[in-house]
Amino acid sequence: MKHLFIDDHEVEAIDNLARKLHQPRKERANVVIRPEFRWENNAIQVRTSPVWLPDEGLFKMIYLTRAEGMDPQVSLDPTGAVANTESFACFATSQDGVNWEKPALGLYDYPGLDWRGTPVGGENNIIPSARGMLQGPIYDPHDPDPARRFKGLRYGTGELRSMASADMLNWDTLDIPSLPSQDESHLTYDENSRRYIAAVKRAGPYGRSWHLLTSGDFADWEEHGLIFHADQIDQENGNARLQQFFDDPAYLSPVVNRPEEWRTDVYNFPIFPYEGLYLATPVMHHWSGMHAPLYENVDSRKSVELASSRNLRDWARVADRAPFLELSPISDGETYDTGQILITNRPLRRNNELWFYYMGFRYRYLLVEEVLNRRYLDASALCLARLRLDGFVSLKGGVEWGSVLTRPFVVNGNELRINTDSWRGRVLTEVLDASDGQPLEGFTKDDCIPAIIDSIDEPVRWRTQRDLSPLSGRTVRLRFLLWQAQLYAYWFV
């Protein structure tokens, strides 16, 4: 297990080092799935990262779509939004996670016409039995029942219904009690504990708040109560972020601006396990004001933050609530994540990176005139951002030496490795006796061969010691000394 510097769980003291939050890097062409066909021409919605199936050598995913109906005339519902729409669940595959195909499945007879005027029929990627399943699929290779290898949650009015499938194409609703939730939720599978984790949205302090449910069999769920909500600090942060959107012409401003109605709550709360702890990427929802004509919803902007927990119930904000993923500035019209942003349930490890799939939306609210002119078409897409492996937070040293001292622990491996970016500087490591804090012979900073490298997996070396075997089972501390370097993680092998 790796030890990260997201919190102070393994840290005794930090001297002259800064803790730095790193944002995932958006590629310029970061869109991976966008609307292409009539049955997805309005918008795409995804809350679950793609599933990697090693036996098939493929990524697979299910995404929900909204599309114009067959009526060529635009009609409005009482809120001023487009009314004549349909919704579908669709299927896509990829060999590399970036370039996706939408295979014709022949499972649904779509009544629309293609560009030649010919009925589309079964030449589409629609999965009728997965309609409404926003959470999933979750892949569980350990389930003894092949018919439950893939699992998901379908939203109904105030509840989530459990679903299962053997092949991702044919889904059954399970005859088990539903989970109470409002319209948003997130589902994750912890492979190590073989436990399902559901974060469900309910009312709470400052509005949208998040409760925890867990299950070992996807049938019996345990309620753990309220675990995350906004507070007054979030209100101040949200007001400052909204003001930036109105002040900076590089970004798309909300349509509605009523400062007396500004408010922040938590729109989503995806949870995922990572190296012995749990991380979450709360989507902070910054209201800019209620919109006409019924004032039943709000215009807003969103930002993604980072939180951590050791027990799934007590959560700490990381890096003083600095944004982890933000909206993009307006550019050439090809960028989707300028109006709203939502992140999927967990990152995927791909090569030496963590890949974060997220939803980018061109708008949150449209005026009636814009709806009548069909501006709602091509409104959202699935996007991708990449982060260095273990690269959430680093300890950063500058032009003067700094250090971090760990808490006592028992040496349980023959080799110490670090994830570091030190090619402009260096990292030294020394092993200290846990009782008196003195460096051990052969393992002092003067004995250490400096790490001058950018590496996610670099062995720590000392001049006179081949490895850590002389210290096996001994209780020690580590001291890392950094000069113009960053340290992300350390671990034993």
C-alpha positions in Angstrom: 0.0 0.0 0.0 1.2 3.5 -0.9 1.4 6.4 1.5 0.1 9.6 0.0 0.3 13.2 1.4 -3.4 13.9 0.9 -3.7 14.1 4.7 -1.5 13.9 7.8 -2.4 10.3 8.7 1.2 9.2 8.3 2.9 12.6 8.8 4.5 13.7 12.1 5.9 17.0 11.0 6.4 19.1 7.9 9.2 21.8 7.7 9.5 24.4 4.9 7.4 22.3 2.4 4.2 23.3 0.7 1.3 20.9 0.3 0.1 21.4 -3.3 -3.1 20.2 -5.0 -2.7 19.1 -8.6 -5.5 19.4 -11.2 -6.0 16.7 -13.9 -4.8 17.9 -17.3 -7.4 18.5 -19.9 -6.3 17.6 -23.4 -7.3 20.1 -26.1 -9.3 17.4 -27.9 -10.6 16.1 -24.6 -14.0 15.0 -25.8 -14.4 11.2 -26.1 -18.2 10.7 -26.6 -20.4 13.4 -28.1 -23.9 13.5 -29.7 -23.8 12.1 -33.2 -27.1 10.5 -34.0 -30.8 11.5 -33.9 -31.4 9.5 -30.7 -28.7 11.4 -28.8 -28.8 14.8 -30.5 -29.9 16.9 -27.4 -27.5 15.7 -24.7 -25.5 12.9 -23.2 -25.4 12.0 -19.5 -22.9 9.7 -17.8 -22.1 9.2 -14.0 -20.1 5.9 -14.1 -16.6 5.5 -15.6 -16.1 2.9 -18.4 -15.7 -0.8 -17.5 -12.4 -2.5 -18.5 -12.9 -6.2 -19.4 -9.5 -7.8 -19.7 -10.8 -11.0 -21.2 -12.2 -9.1 -24.2 -9.5 -6.4 -24.3 -12.3 -3.7 -24.4 -13.6 -0.8 -22.5 -17.4 -0.8 -22.4 -19.9 1.8 -21.1 -23.6 2.7 -21.0 -24.6 6.4 -21.4 -28.0 8.0 -21.3 -29.2 10.4 -24.0 -31.9 12.9 -24.6 -33.1 13.6 -28.1 -35.7 15.5 -30.0 -38.9 13.6 -30.6 -40.5 12.9 -33.9 -42.5 16.1 -33.9 -40.6 18.7 -36.1 -42.0 21.6 -34.1 -40.4 22.7 -30.9 -42.8 22.8 -27.9 -42.1 24.1 -24.4 -43.0 22.7 -21.1 -44.4 25.0 -18.3 -40.8 25.8 -17.2 -39.7 27.0 -20.6 -37.6 24.0 -21.4 -38.1 21.9 -24.6 -40.9 19.4 -24.1 -40.9 17.1 -27.1 -37.9 15.0 -26.1 -37.2 11.3 -25.7 -34.6 9.5 -23.6 -32.5 6.4 -24.2 -29.7 4.3 -22.8 -26.9 3.6 -25.3 -23.9 1.4 -25.6 -20.3 2.1 -26.6 -17.0 0.2 -26.8 -13.3 1.2 -27.0 -9.9 -0.4 -27.2 -8.0 2.5 -25.8 -10.5 4.5 -23.7 -10.3 7.5 -26.0 -11.7 6.5 -29.4 -15.1 5.0 -29.0 -17.4 3.0 -31.3 -21.2 2.9 -31.1 -22.1 -0.5 -32.5 -25.5 -1.3 -34.0 -27.1 -3.7 -31.6 -30.5 -4.5 -33.3 -32.2 -4.4 -29.9 -34.5 -1.4 -30.5 -36.6 -0.4 -33.5 -36.0 3.3 -33.8 -38.8 5.0 -35.8 -36.8 7.9 -37.1 -35.3 8.3 -40.6 -31.7 8.5 -41.5 -30.3 11.2 -43.9 -31.5 9.2 -46.9 -35.0 9.1 -45.6 -34.8 5.4 -44.7 -36.1 4.2 -41.4 -33.2 3.6 -38.9 -34.8 0.5 -37.5 -32.4 -1.7 -35.5 -29.3 0.1 -36.8 -28.6 1.9 -33.5 -26.8 1.4 -30.2 -29.9 1.7 -28.0 -30.3 -0.7 -25.0 -34.1 -0.6 -24.1 -33.7 -2.6 -20.9 -31.1 -0.1 -19.5 -33.2 3.0 -19.9 -32.9 5.3 -16.9 -29.9 3.5 -15.5 -27.6 6.5 -14.7 -25.5 4.6 -12.1 -23.6 1.7 -13.7 -22.6 -0.6 -15.0 -20.4 -1.7 -12.1 -18.4 -4.9 -13.0 -18.1 -7.5 -10.3 -16.2 -10.6 -11.4 -16.6 -12.2 -8.0 -20.4 -12.6 -8.0 -21.2 -16.3 -8.1 -24.2 -15.6 -10.2 -23.2 -14.9 -13.9 -26.5 -13.1 -14.4 -25.4 -10.5 -11.8 -21.8 -9.8 -13.2 -22.8 -6.2 -14.1 -24.9 -4.1 -11.8 -26.5 -0.7 -11.8 -29.1 1.6 -10.3 -32.1 3.0 -12.2 -33.7 6.2 -10.9 -37.4 6.4 -10.3 -39.4 9.0 -8.4 -37.6 9.3 -5.1 -35.9 5.9 -5.3 -33.1 3.9 -7.0 -34.0 0.4 -8.3 -31.3 -2.2 -8.4 -30.5 -3.8 -11.8 -28.3 -6.7 -13.0 -27.0 -8.1 -16.3 -24.8 -10.9 -17.6 -23.6 -9.1 -20.7 -24.4 -5.3 -20.3 -27.0 -5.6 -23.1 -29.9 -7.3 -21.3 -30.9 -5.9 -17.9 -33.3 -7.1 -15.3 -34.7 -5.2 -12.3 -33.9 -7.1 -9.1 -36.8 -8.0 -6.8 -35.2 -6.3 -3.7 -36.1 -3.1 -1.8 -35.2 0.2 -3.6 -32.8 2.8 -2.2 -34.4 6.2 -1.3 -32.7 9.0 -3.1 -33.3 12.1 -5.0 -32.4 12.5 -8.7 -28.6 12.3 -8.3 -26.5 9.4 -6.8 -23.2 7.6 -7.2 -22.3 3.9 -7.1 -18.8 2.4 -6.7 -17.5 -1.1 -6.0 -14.6 -1.5 -3.6 -12.7 -4.5 -5.0 -10.5 -4.9 -1.8 -13.4 -5.1 0.7 -15.8 -6.4 -1.9 -18.3 -3.8 -0.8 -20.7 -1.6 -2.8 -20.7 2.1 -1.9 -23.7 4.3 -2.7 -23.8 8.0 -2.1 -27.3 9.2 -2.4 -28.7 12.8 -2.5 -31.2 14.0 0.1 -32.2 17.3 1.6 -29.9 18.6 4.4 -28.1 21.7 5.5 -27.8 24.3 2.8 -29.7 22.1 0.3 -28.4 19.1 -1.5 -26.6 16.9 0.9 -25.2 13.3 0.8 -26.0 10.1 2.7 -24.0 6.8 2.7 -25.2 3.3 2.0 -23.1 0.2 1.8 -23.7 -3.4 0.9 -21.7 -6.6 0.6 -24.1 -8.4 -1.7 -25.9 -5.6 -3.6 -29.1 -6.7 -1.9 -29.0 -5.8 1.8 -27.9 -2.2 2.3 -26.9 -0.5 5.5 -27.7 3.1 6.1 -24.9 5.2 7.6 -26.6 8.6 7.6 -25.5 12.1 6.5 -21.8 12.2 5.6 -21.3 15.4 3.6 -22.9 18.8 3.1 -22.0 22.4 2.4 -21.3 24.9 5.2 -20.7 28.6 5.5 -17.2 28.5 4.2 -18.6 26.9 1.0 -21.0 29.9 0.7 -18.1 32.3 0.8 -16.1 30.3 -1.7 -19.1 29.9 -4.0 -19.8 33.6 -4.0 -16.2 34.3 -4.9 -16.2 31.8 -7.8 -19.5 33.1 -9.1 -18.2 36.6 -9.1 -15.2 35.5 -11.2 -17.5 34.1 -13.8 -19.4 37.4 -14.1 -16.1 39.5 -14.0 -13.9 37.5 -16.4 -14.9 37.7 -20.1 -12.9 34.6 -20.9 -15.6 32.5 -19.2 -19.3 32.0 -19.9 -21.4 33.9 -17.4 -24.7 32.5 -16.0 -27.8 34.0 -17.6 -29.4 34.8 -14.2 -27.7 37.0 -11.7 -29.5 37.6 -8.4 -26.8 38.0 -5.7 -29.5 37.8 -3.0 -30.1 34.2 -4.1 -26.5 33.1 -4.4 -25.9 29.9 -2.6 -23.8 26.8 -2.7 -24.7 23.1 -2.1 -23.3 19.8 -3.1 -24.6 18.5 -6.5 -22.7 15.2 -6.6 -20.5 13.2 -4.3 -18.6 10.4 -6.1 -16.6 8.1 -3.7 -13.8 5.7 -4.6 -11.2 3.7 -2.8 -7.5 4.6 -3.3 -4.4 3.1 -1.6 -5.9 2.4 1.7 -8.2 5.4 2.0 -11.3 6.8 0.4 -11.4 9.8 -1.8 -14.3 11.8 -3.1 -14.7 14.5 -5.7 -17.6 16.6 -4.5 -19.2 18.7 -7.2 -19.9 22.1 -5.6 -23.0 23.7 -7.0 -23.0 27.6 -7.0 -26.4 29.1 -7.5 -26.6 32.4 -9.3 -30.4 32.8 -9.0 -33.8 31.2 -9.7 -34.9 31.4 -13.3 -38.2 32.2 -14.9 -41.0 31.5 -15.7 -41.8 29.2 -12.7 -38.7 29.8 -10.6 -38.5 26.1 -9.9 -34.8 25.6 -10.8 -31.6 27.6 -10.7 -29.0 28.9 -13.0 -25.6 28.1 -11.6 -22.0 27.0 -12.1 -20.1 24.0 -10.7 -16.6 23.2 -9.5 -15.1 19.9 -8.4 -13.1 19.6 -5.2 -11.3 16.8 -3.4 -12.1 15.2 0.0 -10.6 12.3 1.9 -11.7 9.8 4.5 -10.4 6.8 6.4 -13.8 5.3 7.3 -16.3 6.6 4.7 -18.2 8.6 7.3 -15.8 11.3 8.4 -14.6 13.5 5.5 -11.8 16.1 5.4 -11.5 18.8 2.7 -8.2 18.6 0.8 -6.0 21.7 0.1 -8.4 24.2 1.8 -11.1 23.3 -0.7 -9.2 24.5 -3.7 -10.8 23.4 -7.0 -9.6 20.1 -8.4 -11.4 20.3 -11.7 -12.9 23.5 -13.1 -14.9 24.8 -16.1 -13.0 25.7 -19.3 -12.9 29.1 -20.8 -14.8 29.8 -24.0 -12.6 29.0 -27.0 -13.5 27.9 -30.5 -17.0 26.5 -29.9 -15.8 22.9 -29.8 -15.4 23.0 -26.0 -18.3 21.5 -24.0 -17.3 22.1 -20.4 -17.9 25.8 -20.4 -21.4 25.9 -18.7 -21.5 22.9 -16.3 -19.3 20.1 -15.2 -20.0 16.7 -13.5 -17.4 14.0 -12.7 -17.9 10.2 -12.9 -17.7 7.8 -10.0 -13.9 7.0 -10.1 -10.8 7.5 -12.1 -9.3 4.6 -14.2 -5.6 3.7 -14.0 -4.3 3.7 -17.5 -0.5 3.2 -18.0 1.2 5.7 -15.7 -1.8 8.0 -15.3 -5.2 8.3 -13.7 -7.9 9.1 -16.2 -10.9 11.1 -15.0 -14.0 11.0 -17.2 -16.3 13.9 -16.7 -19.4 15.5 -18.2 -19.1 18.8 -20.0 -22.2 20.9 -20.6 -22.5 23.9 -22.8 -25.1 25.6 -20.7 -27.2 25.3 -17.5 -30.1 27.5 -18.5 -31.4 28.8 -21.9 -33.9 31.6 -22.6 -37.1 30.7 -24.3 -35.9 32.3 -27.6 -32.8 30.1 -27.5 -34.9 27.0 -26.9 -37.1 27.8 -29.9 -34.0 28.2 -32.0 -32.8 24.7 -30.9 -29.7 25.9 -29.1 -30.2 22.9 -26.8 -28.9 20.5 -29.5 -25.4 19.1 -29.0 -25.5 20.3 -25.4 -23.1 17.9 -23.6 -20.4 15.4 -24.1 -18.2 13.0 -22.1 -14.7 14.5 -21.6 -11.4 13.2 -20.3 -8.7 14.7 -18.1 -5.4 13.0 -17.0 -3.5 13.1 -13.7 -0.1 11.7 -12.8 -0.4 8.4 -11.0 -0.8 9.1 -7.2 -0.6 12.8 -8.3 -3.5 14.3 -6.2 -1.2 16.1 -3.7 2.5 16.7 -3.4 4.8 18.1 -0.8 6.9 20.7 -2.7 10.3 22.1 -1.7 11.8 25.3 -3.0 15.2 26.9 -3.1 15.8 26.1 0.6 15.8 22.6 1.9 12.6 21.3 3.5 11.6 18.0 5.1 8.8 15.8 6.1 9.0 13.3 9.1 6.7 10.3 9.1 5.0 8.7 12.1 6.5 5.5 13.5 5.8 2.3 11.5 7.2 -1.2 11.1 9.4 -1.9 8.1 7.5 -4.5 6.0 9.5 -4.6 2.8 13.0 -4.9 1.5 12.9 -1.8 -0.7 11.6 1.7 -0.3 10.2 3.5 -3.4 9.0 7.0 -4.0 6.9 8.9 -6.6 8.8 12.1 -7.2 9.4 15.0 -9.6 13.0 16.0 -8.7 14.8 16.3 -11.9 15.4 20.0 -11.3 16.5 19.4 -7.7 16.9 16.3 -5.4 15.3 14.2 -2.7 17.3 12.6 0.1 15.9 10.0 2.5 17.0 8.8 5.9 15.7 6.2 8.3 15.5 7.1 11.9 15.2 5.1 15.1 11.6 5.5 16.3 12.5 5.8 19.9 15.2 8.5 19.9 14.9 10.0 16.4 18.5 9.4 15.5 19.5 8.3 11.9 20.4 4.7 11.6 23.9 3.8 10.5 24.1 3.3 6.8 20.7 5.0 6.3 21.5 8.6 6.9 20.9 11.5 4.5 24.7 11.6 3.8 24.6 7.9 2.9 21.6 8.4 0.6 22.1 8.6 -3.2 20.0 11.7 -4.2 17.0 11.1 -6.4 17.3 13.5 -9.3 14.6 12.2 -11.6 10.9 12.5 -12.6 9.6 9.0 -11.8 6.4 7.5 -10.5 8.3 4.4 -9.2 11.9 5.3 -8.1 13.8 3.1 -5.6 15.6 4.8 -2.8 19.3 3.9 -2.6 22.0 4.2 0.1 25.6 3.8 -0.7 26.5 1.1 1.7 23.2 -0.8 2.0 21.8 -3.0 -0.7 18.3 -2.9 0.7 16.2 -2.6 3.8 16.4 -6.2 4.9 18.6 -5.4 8.0 15.6 -3.3 9.2 12.8 -5.8 8.6 10.3 -5.8 11.4 11.9 -2.8 13.1 9.9 0.3 14.1 11.4 3.4 12.4 10.5 6.8 11.0 11.4 8.2 7.6 12.6 11.7 6.9 12.5 12.9 3.3 14.5 16.1 2.5 13.5 18.0 -0.6 15.2 20.8 -2.5 13.4 22.1 -5.6 11.5 18.9 -5.8 8.0 17.4 -5.3 7.2 14.2 -3.4 3.8 12.5 -4.1 4.0 9.1 -2.3 6.2 6.5 -0.8 5.8 2.7 -0.2 7.6 -0.6 0.4 8.0 -3.5 -1.9 
